[in-house]
Amino acid sequence: MDHRNVIDYYKEWETDQIKADLDTRRLPFIVGFENLSGDFNKATGIRNSNAFMAKECWIIGQRKWDKRGAVGTQHYNHLKYAPNLDNIYLHEPQVRGARWVAIDNVPGAIPITSYQWKPDTFMIFGEEQRGLSPMALGMADDVVYIPQLGSVRSLNVGTASGIVMYDYATKLGMI
């Protein structure tokens, strides 16, 4: 009996076979999570990266993160690590050539409801409390925020990343 968190179609497949099959259908966006203080919500973001078929998923900063919320989906993603944003920009042409979109609710950010995505996008998410680093905001081509109705200042990275990836896939006609 296969107890992994995979759809029925992939039950009893080997992990490498699942990943190879997913590779034939990945979307042309890359996701990055700044990991400056070890925020545990990144695991949900990595799970969302699998759900919406990101080409790659980066942890930037501390390599250690709490994997429990990913529920094994990190095994089916192309999960990579970088010590900082400069490292990615200088050594990863696929990321460097993408449109960098920072997700943060800072002055001047564009509401996601009116944002028009480009296919080759590098989405970068920050952390609860801190948001994105000044370097990430400075490197971004665009900064997008998710309009909210309640009293809370922000959404956690897990929730925000799911909304953003869904918006991307929907607006580009991939869902």
N, C-alpha and C positions, 0 to 999 in steps of 0.2 A: 504494500500500500504506500503510495507516494503522499507524504504529508507536507510537501513544500507548498508555498503560497504561489501557485501557478494556475492558470486557467486549465480546464479539463483537456483541451487540445494538447497541452504540453505534459500532461501527467505521464510518467514513466520515461520521458525523454531524459537524456543526459544533459547536464548543465551546459556543456560546450555546444551541444546540438541546439539547445534553445537559444543561446546567445547568437550562434551563427544564423539561425532562422530570423531572429530579430534584426540582425545586421542587414538583411535584404530589404527591410522596411523602415529603417530609421529616418527621422525627419532631419532637415538641414539646420538644426540649431544646437548650440552647445550651452551648457549650464555651468555656472561657477558659484560656489558658496565660500564667502570669506569665513574663515574659522579662526578668529582671533582669540576667543575666550572659551571655545568648546561648547557652544550652544547646542543643546540636544535636538533641536528641531530640524537640523540638517538631514537627519535620517529620513524624515518624511519628504523632504525635498528630493532626496535621491530616489525614493519610492515613486514620487511624481515624475521624475526623469524617465523612469521605466514606463510608467503608465502612458506618457505622452511621447515616448520614443525619441528622446534626445540622442543625438549622435555621440556626445561625450558628456561626462559630468566631472567637474573639477572641485577638489577641496583645496582651498588656498589658505596657507598659513599652517596652523598646527595639523599634523597628519592624523592625530587621534580624534575620533568622533564616536559617539554612542550609536552603535549599529542596530539596536533593538527596534527602532521605529521603521527601519528599512525592510524588515521582515524577509531578509534574504535577497531582496531585489538588486542589491549591489553586485551580486554574482552575474547578473544579466546585463549590466551596464558596462560601458567603458569608463571605469572610474579611475581618475588620475589625480596626482598630487603635485602641488607646486608650493615652494616656500613663500612666494609673494607674486604680486601681479606683474612686476617687471620680468620675472622669470618666464611667465607664460607669454608675455608680449614679445620678448626677445627670441624665444626658442620654439614657439609653437605657431608656425605660419597659418595653420587652419584657424586658430583663434585670432591671431593678429589681423587676418584678412576679413574677419566677420565684422558686422556692425555691433558695437558694444552698447548694450542697453542696461543701464543700472536701474534697479527697482528700489525706490526709496521715496518717502513722502517729505521731500524737502522743497523749499521755495523754488519756483521755476519749473518744477516737474510737470510733465504732460499727463493728463488723466488717461488711464488705459482705455477708457471708453472711446476716445478719439484717436488713439495711437494706431498708425498703420505700420505693421511689421514688414520687415524685409526677410526673405527666406534665410539667408546666411546671417544668423544672429548669435551673439554671445550674450546671454542673459546673466547678470551678476546680482546676487542677493547678499545681504548683510546679515546681521544678527539682532536678536531681541535686545532692546535697550540702546545699543550702539548704532544700529543701521549700518550703512556702508562706510568704509574708510574714506577720508578725503581723497586719497589716491584713486580709489575706484571711481568716485564721482568725477574726478578730474580727467580720467581716461575715457569716460563714457562719451559716446556720440550723442546719446539721448538719455534722459532720466524720466522714468515713468512711475506714476503712483496709482494706487487702487483707491478710488473714492469710497468713503465709508459714511454711514449714517449715524452711528452711535457715538458714545463718549470716549471710547478707547482711542489712544493715539495711533496705534499701529496694529497690524496683524503679525503673527509669528511667521518665520520664514517657510515653515511647512505649508501653512494655509496660503500665504501669498504666492509661493511658487506654483501651487496647484492652479490657482486662479490665472496666473500669468501664462503658464504653459497651455492651459485650455484656451485662453484668449488667442494666443499665437496660432494654435492648430486650427481653431475655428475660423479666424479671419483669413487664414491662407487656404481655406477650403480643404483641409486635411482630415477633418472630422465630418 
